Amino acid sequence: MALIAVASASPAWAADENNVVPGLTAAGAPLGLHGIDPVAFVQLGNRIEGSAQHTAVHDGVAYYFASESSRLAFVDAPARFVPQNGGFCTFGVSVGKKFDGNPRYAAVVDGKLYVFLNEDILKMYQKDPRGTIAKADKNWKRIRSVAAENL
């Protein structure tokens, strides 16, 4: 019962502020970015699967890393590596919705990681990346704390 109280008090659990997989990791937080190492993605442009052996929790979300050095880089500067828009699809956020952000369909722009729902949505984003990001940034401020089903 105490764990439920602590978990529900976490900011990441408030109205879908972060896109996570169902359930909890061994760290006691839901998994973000589908288990892909965000540091490797931003620094190398590679989708490298992380391991529970190298886990860090930020804003109530657990992230897996491929190495301890990646984990430490994340712990040192998490804002550099977390996916934008809470890990939700950037194009979806640009139109006021919260769709799953799948790291199979992603882009790194100005050192920031953006994820998308699927290949078709990624192609739509690629027609106007800067415009889509600007709209998403504006909308994220408005919808961040709104439950996905209420959008």
N, C-alpha and C positions, 0 to 999 in steps of 0.2 A: 504494500500500500504506500509506503514512504517513497519507493522508487517511482511510482506513478505520479505522486505529487511533485517530486523533483523534476521528472521528465516533462510534465505538462507545464511547468513554470519556465522551461527553457524557451528562449526567444525563437529558436528554429521551429518550434512546434506551433507557433501562433499563425493561424490562417495561411498555411502553405507559403511561408516566406522563403523556403528552400525546397528545391526539387530533390527528393530522396527516394530510394527504393523502399518498399515496405519492410517492416521489421527493424530489429536493432542489431548492431554489430557487437562484438565482444567488448567494445569500448563503451557500450551503453547508449550509443547514439545511432540514428539511421545513417545509411551510407549515401554519400553524394557522388556525383559524376560517374555513376555506374561502376565504381571501383577503379576507374582509370586514374593514373598518377597525374595530377594537375601540373606539377613542377616540370616533369618530362614533357608534357604537352606544350607548355608555354615556352620553355627554354629550348627544346629540341624539335618541336613540331610533330612529335611522335605520340601515338596513342599506345602507351605502354600500360599494361594491366598492373595495378598495384597489388600489394599483399597485406593481409591482416597483420602480418608480422611488423609492418611499418605503418602504423596508424597515428593520425593526429586528429583531434577534434577542434573544430572552429565554429563558433556561432551555433553550437548544438548539432553540427553535422560531422560525421566521421569521414575522413578521406584516407584512401590507401595509397601507398607509395611503393615504387619498385626498389628503392634503396633507402638506407638510413640517411644518406646525404641529401636526398630529395626531401625526406621528411623534415630534416633540420632546416633546410632552406625555406620550407613552407612555414614552420613554426616561427622562424625569424621574421617573415614578412608575408603573412597569409593573404593580405589584400592584393598582393602581386599575382596570386595564383588561383584564387577561387573563381569559379565561372561567374560571369556577369549575370545580372537579373536573377540571382538566387539559383542559377543553374537551369532555369526554364528556357524554353525556346525563345531566342532573341526576336525572331520575326513575330512569333505569337505575342510577345510582350509589346511589340511595336504597334499591334492592332488591339491592345487591351486585353489579351488572353494569357492564360498560363497553361502552356502545353509542355509535355515532356521535352527536355533537352537531352538529346542523344549524342554522346561524344564521338560517335562514328561520323557525325555531320557537324563539323565545327570549323571555326576560324579563329586565328589569333591576329588581332588588329591593335597596333600600338601597344603591344605587350599584354593585352587583355584577352581572355578566353571567352568566346561566344559559342554557344551550342544551339542546335536546331533540331526540329522534330524529325525530319527525314530529308532525303536527297532532293525532292521537289521543292521543299521549303528553302533549303540551302540555295538552290538555283534562283529562287525568287529574291532572296537576300542579296545574292551576288549581282543583281541588276542595279542595286543602289545601296551598297554596304554602309556608307557614311550616313545616308538618310535614314536607313532602317535603325542603325545604332542610336542616332539622335532621337528618333521617335520612341524607341525602347527606353532610353534613359529618362525621357520625360514621363512616359507612362508608368515606369517602374515606381517612381515616387508616389503615384496615385494608387497603384494596385498592389504594392508590396504586401500589405497586411490584409488583403481581401482574399477570402477563400476562393480557390479556383472555380468551384461550382457556382459561385455568385457573380462570375464575370460573364 
